[in-house]
Amino acid sequence: MTRAFHPPKPNPDGILHIAKQWGVPADQVIMVGDSKDDTQAGRNAGAQTVLLVSDANEHLIDHEHTDIYVKRYVFGQEQLAYSVIVY
């Protein structure tokens, strides 16, 4: 779902539209994103939310709309590992 979808996130309509197109209930969808609007849209739709953590959004790990967060560790140009934390 891009920012061009209207109404934009955090409105859940985009996620609900996708869930309907896929023929699944929204509570079986996982919204993955890197912003408060992403996780809020997911929560508003009834989906589970995954925050992709960066230095800029690390403060959202403890946000009420973040169900799970994922940190990616990168050293130089080499990606070494992903760490998934169930919150």
Residue pairs with C-beta under 8 A, 6 or more apart in sequence:
1 9
1 14
1 15
1 18
3 9
5 13
5 14
5 17
7 13
8 14
8 37
9 33
9 35
9 37
9 38
9 40
9 41
10 36
10 37
10 38
10 40
10 41
10 44
11 41
11 44
12 26
12 41
12 42
12 44
12 45
12 46
14 41
15 26
15 29
15 31
15 41
15 42
15 44
15 45
15 47
16 26
16 45
18 29
19 25
19 26
19 28
19 29
19 45
19 47
22 29
25 46
26 45
26 46
26 47
27 46
27 47
27 48
29 42
29 45
29 47
29 48
30 42
30 47
30 48
30 49
30 50
31 38
31 39
31 41
31 42
31 45
31 47
31 48
31 49
31 50
32 38
32 49
32 50
32 52
33 39
33 41
33 42
33 49
33 50
33 51
33 52
34 51
34 52
34 53
34 54
34 57
35 57
35 60
36 57
36 60
36 63
36 65
38 49
38 51
39 49
39 51
39 60
39 63
39 65
39 66
39 67
40 65
42 48
42 49
42 65
43 49
43 64
43 65
48 67
48 68
49 65
49 66
49 67
49 68
50 67
50 68
50 69
50 70
51 57
51 60
51 61
51 63
51 66
51 68
51 69
51 70
52 69
52 70
52 72
53 60
53 61
53 69
53 70
53 71
53 72
60 66
60 69
61 69
61 87
66 87
67 87
68 84
68 85
68 86
68 87
69 85
69 87
70 82
70 83
70 84
70 85
71 82
71 83
71 85
72 79
72 81
72 82
72 83
73 79
73 80
73 81
73 82
73 83
74 80
